[in-house]
Amino acid sequence: MFAIRIHGRGGQGVVTAAEMLAIAAFEDGEHAQAFPTFGSERTGAPVTSFCRIDDRPIRLREPIAAPDALIVQDPTLLHQVDLFAGARDDAYFLINTTKEFAELGIDEFVRRLRPERTATVPAAEIAKRELGRPLPNTSLLGAFAAITGLVSLDAVGKAIDQKFSGEIAARNRAAAGAAFDHVRTEIEAVAHA
């Protein structure tokens, strides 16, 4: 079973991201579940969502304490919430930022991880360009598909189409594709370093 924990703030689409990730897994023939946990339910408050993906039915229903992947939609949470709790050394790590890990003060954590499993993604900037709003969730789903290979970009697109319609869906698919390409380029650079 592959466990993903997504951290962000209310209003950034954290819950929707987990739901779309589960739908993408279904589209690729896997079993999945998605669920959130809230502190205070208001815009801007820290929110955590969870997604599990497996090739067989999932019966576990508790929050994810030891994630195989961490997705951080809002870097302002880095020093407010223990985002890295339970993360193993073989975990994947994606963060919505234009800064380097050292600038964020998390290079010590990231050094524990395999370089090809870590990426910074300007997800909010990609979303602003494609959607007109800095909502990073679909961009980060494209990035997740690129870094893990656990779900396909095509499945992410189908999940987006189930949540949105028309031009909004097309713009979200474009954001996911742009982030996918960004992370692929970043991974290739690490491989050739």
Backbone hydrogen bonds in HBPLUS format (Angstrom, degrees):
<---DONOR---> <-ACCEPTOR-->    atom                        ^
c    i                          cat <-CA-CA->   ^        H-A-AA   ^      H-
h    n   atom  resd res      DA  || num        DHA   H-A  angle D-A-AA Bond
n    s   type  num  typ     dist DA aas  dist angle  dist       angle   num
A0002-PHE N   A0053-ILE O   2.82 MM  51  5.17 172.9  1.82 159.1 161.6     1
A0053-ILE N   A0002-PHE O   2.90 MM  51  5.17 154.7  1.96 147.9 156.0     2
A0068-ASP N   A0003-ALA O   2.70 MM  65  5.16 150.5  1.79 138.8 149.1     3
A0069-ALA N   A0003-ALA O   3.14 MM  66  6.55 136.8  2.34 155.2 157.7     4
A0004-ILE N   A0051-CYS O   2.76 MM  47  5.11 165.9  1.78 164.3 167.2     5
A0051-CYS N   A0004-ILE O   2.97 MM  47  5.11 151.2  2.06 146.3 148.8     6
A0005-ARG N   A0069-ALA O   2.98 MM  64  6.37 163.0  2.01 158.1 161.9     7
A0071-ILE N   A0005-ARG O   2.96 MM  66  6.34 158.5  2.00 157.1 160.6     8
A0006-ILE N   A0049-SER O   2.81 MM  43  5.09 173.1  1.81 156.1 157.0     9
A0049-SER N   A0006-ILE O   2.89 MM  43  5.09 158.9  1.93 145.5 152.6    10
A0007-HIS N   A0071-ILE O   2.82 MM  64  6.25 163.0  1.85 166.7 172.5    11
A0073-GLN N   A0007-HIS O   2.73 MM  66  5.98 169.1  1.74 176.6 172.8    12
A0008-GLY N   A0047-VAL O   3.02 MM  39  5.41 153.6  2.09 161.6 163.8    13
A0047-VAL N   A0008-GLY O   2.86 MM  39  5.41 163.8  1.89 139.4 139.4    14
A0012-GLN N   A0009-ARG O   3.04 MM   3  5.81 150.3  2.13 149.3 149.6    15
A0010-GLY N   A0045-ALA O   2.76 MM  35  5.29 150.9  1.84 145.6 155.0    16
A0044-GLY N   A0010-GLY O   2.91 MM  34  4.74 161.5  1.94 117.7 122.5    17
A0017-ALA N   A0013-GLY O   2.84 MM   4  5.95 147.3  1.95 143.3 152.1    18
A0018-ALA N   A0014-VAL O   3.27 MM   4  6.60 159.5  2.31 147.0 150.3    19
A0019-GLU N   A0015-VAL O   3.06 MM   4  6.35 160.6  2.10 150.3 156.1    20
A0020-MET N   A0016-THR O   2.83 MM   4  6.03 164.0  1.86 154.0 157.9    21
A0021-LEU N   A0017-ALA O   2.89 MM   4  6.06 151.3  1.97 147.2 155.7    22
A0022-ALA N   A0018-ALA O   3.01 MM   4  6.25 154.0  2.08 146.2 152.4    23
A0023-ILE N   A0019-GLU O   2.98 MM   4  6.30 155.9  2.04 147.2 154.2    24
A0024-ALA N   A0020-MET O   2.84 MM   4  6.06 156.7  1.89 147.3 153.6    25
A0025-ALA N   A0021-LEU O   3.00 MM   4  6.27 153.0  2.08 143.8 150.9    26
A0026-PHE N   A0022-ALA O   2.98 MM   4  6.32 156.2  2.03 148.3 154.6    27
A0027-GLU N   A0023-ILE O   2.85 MM   4  6.16 156.0  1.91 150.6 157.8    28
A0028-ASP N   A0024-ALA O   3.02 MM   4  6.33 136.8  2.21 141.1 152.4    29
A0028-ASP N   A0025-ALA O   3.07 MM   3  5.05 127.4  2.36  94.4 108.3    30
A0030-GLU N   A0025-ALA O   2.88 MM   5  5.19 163.1  1.91 148.1 142.7    31
A0029-GLY N   A0026-PHE O   2.88 MM   3  5.01 160.0  1.92 110.9 114.2    32
A0031-HIS N   A0054-ASP O   2.78 MM  23  5.27 167.0  1.79 170.7 170.7    33
A0054-ASP N   A0031-HIS O   2.95 MM  23  5.27 161.5  1.99 143.9 147.5    34
A0033-GLN N   A0052-ARG O   3.04 MM  19  5.37 144.6  2.17 143.2 149.6    35
A0052-ARG N   A0033-GLN O   2.93 MM  19  5.37 155.2  1.99 147.7 155.3    36
A0035-PHE N   A0050-PHE O   3.01 MM  15  5.39 153.3  2.08 141.3 147.7    37
A0050-PHE N   A0035-PHE O   2.74 MM  15  5.39 158.4  1.79 155.7 163.0    38
A0037-THR N   A0048-THR O   2.73 MM  11  5.43 143.2  1.86 171.8 173.0    39
A0048-THR N   A0037-THR O   3.25 MM  11  5.43 176.2  2.25 163.8 163.2    40
A0042-ARG N   A0040-SER O   2.93 MM   2  5.89 121.8  2.27 114.6  98.0    41
A0045-ALA N   A0042-ARG O   3.11 MM   3  5.69 166.9  2.13 135.2 138.0    42
A0092-TYR N   A0068-ASP O   2.86 MM  24  6.28 156.5  1.91 140.7 145.8    43
A0070-LEU N   A0092-TYR O   2.91 MM  22  6.21 153.5  1.98 142.5 149.1    44
A0094-LEU N   A0070-LEU O   2.95 MM  24  6.30 163.9  1.98 161.9 167.2    45
A0072-VAL N   A0094-LEU O   2.89 MM  22  6.22 159.1  1.93 148.4 155.3    46
A0096-ASN N   A0072-VAL O   2.92 MM  24  6.19 159.8  1.96 173.5 176.9    47
A0077-LEU N   A0074-ASP O   3.11 MM   3  5.99 168.4  2.13 125.3 128.6    48
A0078-LEU N   A0075-PRO O   3.11 MM   3  5.47 165.3  2.13 113.0 117.7    49
A0080-GLN N   A0077-LEU O   3.03 MM   3  5.00 165.8  2.05 110.7 115.0    50
A0081-VAL N   A0077-LEU O   3.08 MM   4  5.72 158.2  2.13 162.6 157.2    51
A0083-LEU N   A0081-VAL O   2.84 MM   2  5.53 124.9  2.15 112.1  95.3    52
A0085-ALA N   A0082-ASP O   3.45 MM   3  5.74 170.7  2.45 110.6 112.8    53
A0087-ALA N   A0084-PHE O   3.06 MM   3  5.48 166.9  2.08 131.3 134.5    54
A0091-ALA N   A0088-ARG O   3.20 MM   3  5.41 160.4  2.24 115.3 115.5    55
A0093-PHE N   A0117-ARG O   2.79 MM  24  6.26 155.0  1.85 161.6 167.8    56
A0119-ALA N   A0093-PHE O   2.93 MM  26  6.43 144.9  2.06 160.6 170.0    57
A0095-ILE N   A0119-ALA O   3.16 MM  24  6.66 147.5  2.27 154.6 163.8    58
A0121-VAL N   A0095-ILE O   2.88 MM  26  6.06 159.1  1.92 163.1 162.7    59
A0097-THR N   A0121-VAL O   2.87 MM  24  5.63 138.7  2.04 122.9 134.5    60
A0104-LEU N   A0100-GLU O   3.22 MM   4  6.57 140.5  2.39 146.0 157.0    61
A0104-LEU N   A0101-PHE O   3.10 MM   3  5.12 128.1  2.38  95.4 109.2    62
A0106-ILE N   A0101-PHE O   3.15 MM   5  5.51 166.9  2.17 153.9 150.8    63
A0105-GLY N   A0102-ALA O   3.04 MM   3  5.02 148.9  2.14  99.2 109.0    64
A0110-VAL N   A0106-ILE O   3.02 MM   4  6.29 170.0  2.03 158.6 161.5    65
A0111-ARG N   A0107-ASP O   2.87 MM   4  5.90 148.6  1.97 144.6 151.6    66
A0112-ARG N   A0109-PHE O   3.09 MM   3  5.61 146.7  2.21 110.5 119.6    67
A0113-LEU N   A0110-VAL O   2.94 MM   3  5.30 144.9  2.07 109.6 119.8    68
A0117-ARG N   A0114-ARG O   2.83 MM   3  5.41 161.1  1.86 125.1 130.7    69
A0118-THR N   A0115-PRO O   3.28 MM   3  5.49 161.3  2.32 114.5 113.5    70
A0123-ALA N   A0121-VAL O   2.69 MM   2  5.22 141.1  1.84 100.3  90.7    71
A0126-ILE N   A0122-PRO O   2.87 MM   4  6.16 160.0  1.91 158.0 164.7    72
A0127-ALA N   A0123-ALA O   2.87 MM   4  6.03 161.8  1.91 147.1 152.5    73
A0128-LYS N   A0124-ALA O   2.84 MM   4  6.03 154.4  1.90 143.1 150.5    74
A0129-ARG N   A0125-GLU O   2.99 MM   4  6.19 157.7  2.04 147.1 152.6    75
A0130-GLU N   A0126-ILE O   2.89 MM   4  6.11 163.1  1.91 153.9 158.7    76
A0131-LEU N   A0127-ALA O   2.57 MM   4  5.26 160.9  1.60 149.7 156.5    77
A0132-GLY N   A0128-LYS O   2.92 MM   4  4.42 133.4  2.14 108.6 120.1    78
A0135-LEU N   A0133-ARG O   2.93 MM   2  5.70 138.8  2.10  97.6  90.2    79
A0140-LEU N   A0136-PRO O   2.96 MM   4  6.11 160.7  2.00 160.3 166.0    80
A0141-LEU N   A0137-ASN O   3.05 MM   4  6.36 139.7  2.22 143.2 154.6    81
A0142-GLY N   A0138-THR O   3.13 MM   4  6.44 154.1  2.20 145.7 151.1    82
A0143-ALA N   A0139-SER O   2.99 MM   4  6.34 154.9  2.06 146.8 154.4    83
A0144-PHE N   A0140-LEU O   2.80 MM   4  5.97 150.7  1.89 141.5 149.5    84
A0145-ALA N   A0141-LEU O   2.99 MM   4  6.26 157.6  2.05 146.3 151.3    85
A0146-ALA N   A0142-GLY O   3.10 MM   4  6.38 151.7  2.18 143.7 151.3    86
A0147-ILE N   A0143-ALA O   2.94 MM   4  6.21 160.5  1.98 155.4 159.8    87
A0148-THR N   A0144-PHE O   3.00 MM   4  5.93 162.5  2.03 153.4 157.5    88
A0149-GLY N   A0145-ALA O   3.00 MM   4  5.13 142.7  2.14 123.9 135.3    89
A0156-VAL N   A0152-SER O   3.04 MM   4  6.40 152.6  2.11 146.2 153.9    90
A0157-GLY N   A0153-LEU O   2.92 MM   4  6.20 155.9  1.98 147.7 154.1    91
A0158-LYS N   A0154-ASP O   2.98 MM   4  6.34 149.6  2.07 144.7 153.0    92
A0159-ALA N   A0155-ALA O   2.90 MM   4  6.16 151.3  1.98 146.4 154.4    93
A0160-ILE N   A0156-VAL O   2.91 MM   4  6.19 154.6  1.98 149.9 156.9    94
A0161-ASP N   A0157-GLY O   2.97 MM   4  6.24 153.4  2.04 143.4 150.8    95
A0162-GLN N   A0158-LYS O   3.08 MM   4  6.38 130.8  2.34 136.5 148.9    96
A0162-GLN N   A0159-ALA O   3.11 MM   3  5.11 132.8  2.35  94.2 107.1    97
A0163-LYS N   A0159-ALA O   3.23 MM   4  6.56 135.4  2.44 141.1 152.3    98
A0163-LYS N   A0160-ILE O   3.05 MM   3  5.21 133.2  2.28 100.4 113.2    99
A0164-PHE N   A0160-ILE O   2.83 MM   4  5.93 155.4  1.89 161.1 168.2   100
A0169-ALA N   A0165-SER O   3.25 MM   4  4.84 160.2  2.29 108.0 111.2   101
A0170-ALA N   A0166-GLY O   3.09 MM   4  6.42 162.3  2.12 150.5 155.8   102
A0171-ARG N   A0167-GLU O   2.85 MM   4  6.06 157.2  1.90 150.6 156.3   103
A0172-ASN N   A0168-ILE O   2.98 MM   4  6.17 154.9  2.05 146.3 153.1   104
A0173-ARG N   A0169-ALA O   2.85 MM   4  6.11 154.7  1.92 153.1 160.4   105
A0174-ALA N   A0170-ALA O   2.97 MM   4  6.20 151.0  2.05 141.7 149.8   106
A0175-ALA N   A0171-ARG O   2.96 MM   4  6.25 150.4  2.05 142.8 150.7   107
A0176-ALA N   A0172-ASN O   2.95 MM   4  6.20 160.9  1.99 148.6 153.4   108
A0177-GLY N   A0173-ARG O   2.90 MM   4  6.11 158.3  1.94 148.5 154.7   109
A0178-ALA N   A0174-ALA O   2.90 MM   4  6.10 155.7  1.96 147.7 154.1   110
A0179-ALA N   A0175-ALA O   3.03 MM   4  6.25 161.8  2.07 151.1 155.5   111
A0180-PHE N   A0176-ALA O   2.90 MM   4  6.06 153.3  1.97 145.7 153.9   112
A0181-ASP N   A0177-GLY O   2.97 MM   4  6.21 164.3  1.99 149.6 152.7   113
A0182-HIS N   A0178-ALA O   2.94 MM   4  6.17 155.0  2.01 144.1 151.6   114
A0183-VAL N   A0179-ALA O   2.97 MM   4  6.18 166.2  1.99 154.0 156.0   115
A0184-ARG N   A0180-PHE O   2.94 MM   4  6.16 159.7  1.98 151.9 158.4   116
A0185-THR N   A0181-ASP O   3.01 MM   4  6.18 159.0  2.05 149.2 154.0   117
A0186-GLU N   A0182-HIS O   3.00 MM   4  6.30 154.0  2.07 144.6 152.3   118
A0187-ILE N   A0183-VAL O   2.81 MM   4  6.03 160.4  1.84 156.7 161.2   119
A0188-GLU N   A0184-ARG O   2.98 MM   4  6.17 160.4  2.02 148.2 153.5   120
A0189-ALA N   A0185-THR O   3.02 MM   4  6.24 151.0  2.10 144.8 152.5   121
A0190-VAL N   A0186-GLU O   3.09 MM   4  6.40 151.5  2.17 145.4 152.5   122
A0191-ALA N   A0187-ILE O   2.96 MM   4  6.25 156.3  2.02 149.6 156.4   123
A0192-HIS N   A0188-GLU O   3.07 MM   4  6.28 140.0  2.23 142.6 152.2   124
A0193-ALA N   A0190-VAL O   3.22 MM   3  5.13 159.1  2.26 101.0 107.3   125
